[in-house]
Amino acid sequence: MAPTLSTPTALPALEARLPQRRELVTEVPGPRSRELQERRAAVVPRGAVSSMPVYAEDADGGVIRDVDGNSFVDLGSGIAVTSVGASAPAVVAAVREQVEHFTHTCFMVTPYEGYVRVAEELARLTPGDHAKRTVLFNSGAEAVENAVKIARLATGRQAVVVFDHAYHGRTNLTMGLTAKTMPYKTNFGPFAPEIYRMPMSYPYREENPALTGPEAARRAISQIEKQIGAGSTAAILIEPIQGEGGFIVPAEGFLPTLADWARENGVVFIADEVQSGFCRTGAWFASEHEGVVPDLITMAKGIAGGMPLSAVTGRAELLDAVHPGGLGGTYGGNPVACAAALATLDTMRELDLAGRARAIEALVVPRLRALAEELGGAQGPIGDVRGRGAMLAVELVKPGTQEPDPETTKAVAAACLAEGVLILTCGTHGNVIRLLPPLVIDEQLLGDGLDVLETAIRAAV
Ligand SMILES: *Cc1c(COP(=O)(O)O)cnc(C)c1O
């Protein structure tokens, strides 16, 4: 069963190097950012876009300061990465200490303790008390690729089940696993074979709103059995809360029903917690909210305070099925990134960042629900308010319908930026505003960011 978690009622201010307040001193973007934008256009391809036209100079706690001296409220954490802040003191100190000794030896050549300690931590922190093994990589996509490799080898089967709206990365295999074509996949094929996409549980957009989580899971299972056959299925790969696809929280019972079916059929259940992991949803991992124990978990983003690190942790017998030398990479589990991860995990424990994520939910969700009511409830432009912890979203629709409204969503994000609040969007239809504040943000700064967001939504709809 999932644990019952208590929720702190406040977000006290933590010590910070930069003043924790929003302040604009130039227009946005300012002259120095515009100049950098011009230089960039001459050397960086347009395919590598940035959602913000402002260039960062400093960042700390809940604030990003740009090269023109403007201070923005950060409600994105560099896509759920800097949960401990972008320059958390313990992370900075650990990185400094490590680089003074060695930056790299290659774990496949000369191993070091930091890697082993990260593996020990992840064995303790991830759900389940079975024997576990961990292998480290650099990016979320690389972790997902390796989880699939492990599941295929361990089962001797090939098919991988993924879901509508899924996002798993941009490498060749993970593009194939990802649902949305533009901008991630269009014209980048051919994609890898043996990937099967199943219907997700998406309560707000379910044709039959009464469909329960277990029923939605059986809908997918029935297709798996018909299209692939359990005996040919290596893995079910799923984000417990979908990230890029729109912060979709499946109906209660969906994940446990899939996980149970996987266990009964020798199918590896892989939770992609690259975005939802590390206290983001108010627990160490989002799987915990429904007591799901994945066979393999992929992790990255929040793991190391912004340093590139990713991991696959899972059942010892699955990871140990791989022959010696079958898993690795030059930089995987880099010692500086491992030092940063250990300091990040200590900081998460010391500051109870999972508790702070729950406090963020308790502060934000009632405000967004009240705004939705004020603007017309079910007939208004806010179709849905959802999420867990500090992974929260507002889905915008054309009033009186469920038709996605990506234009208004874009306008809201732009209006927030102009007022000094960095907000990201997501969703298959681009109509979801997502809130991913650093978990160290204080109540006053978060409240200020929300005031700006609410004003922007009222003005745009
Ligand atoms: C971001 C993300 C990835 C890919 O991670 P990268 O580090 O960008 O390769 C994979 N899965 C999920 C759920 C993600 O959110």
The ligand as an SDF file (V2000), in Angstrom:
LIG
                    3D

 15 15  0  0  0  0  0  0  0  0999 V2000
   13.3380   14.3430  -20.1510 C   0  0  0  0  0  0  0  0  0  0  0  0
   12.8570   12.9760  -20.1940 C   0  0  0  0  0  0  0  0  0  0  0  0
   13.5690   11.9550  -20.8400 C   0  0  0  0  0  0  0  0  0  0  0  0
   14.8270   12.2240  -21.6170 C   0  0  0  0  0  0  0  0  0  0  0  0
   15.8490   12.7190  -20.7950 O   0  0  0  0  0  0  0  0  0  0  0  0
   17.1190   13.4360  -21.4850 P   0  0  0  0  0  0  0  0  0  0  0  0
   18.0550   13.6570  -20.3220 O   0  0  0  0  0  0  0  0  0  0  0  0
   16.6160   14.6950  -22.0820 O   0  0  0  0  0  0  0  0  0  0  0  0
   17.6540   12.4910  -22.4790 O   0  0  0  0  0  0  0  0  0  0  0  0
   13.0900   10.6660  -20.7670 C   0  0  0  0  0  0  0  0  0  0  0  0
   11.9590   10.3870  -20.1110 N   0  0  0  0  0  0  0  0  0  0  0  0
   11.2390   11.3340  -19.4780 C   0  0  0  0  0  0  0  0  0  0  0  0
    9.9970   10.9520  -18.7470 C   0  0  0  0  0  0  0  0  0  0  0  0
   11.6450   12.6650  -19.5160 C   0  0  0  0  0  0  0  0  0  0  0  0
   10.9170   13.6070  -18.9220 O   0  0  0  0  0  0  0  0  0  0  0  0
  1  2  1  0
  2  3  1  0
  2 14  2  0
  3  4  1  0
  3 10  2  0
  4  5  1  0
  5  6  1  0
  6  7  2  0
  6  8  1  0
  6  9  1  0
 10 11  1  0
 11 12  2  0
 12 13  1  0
 12 14  1  0
 14 15  1  0
M  END
$$$$
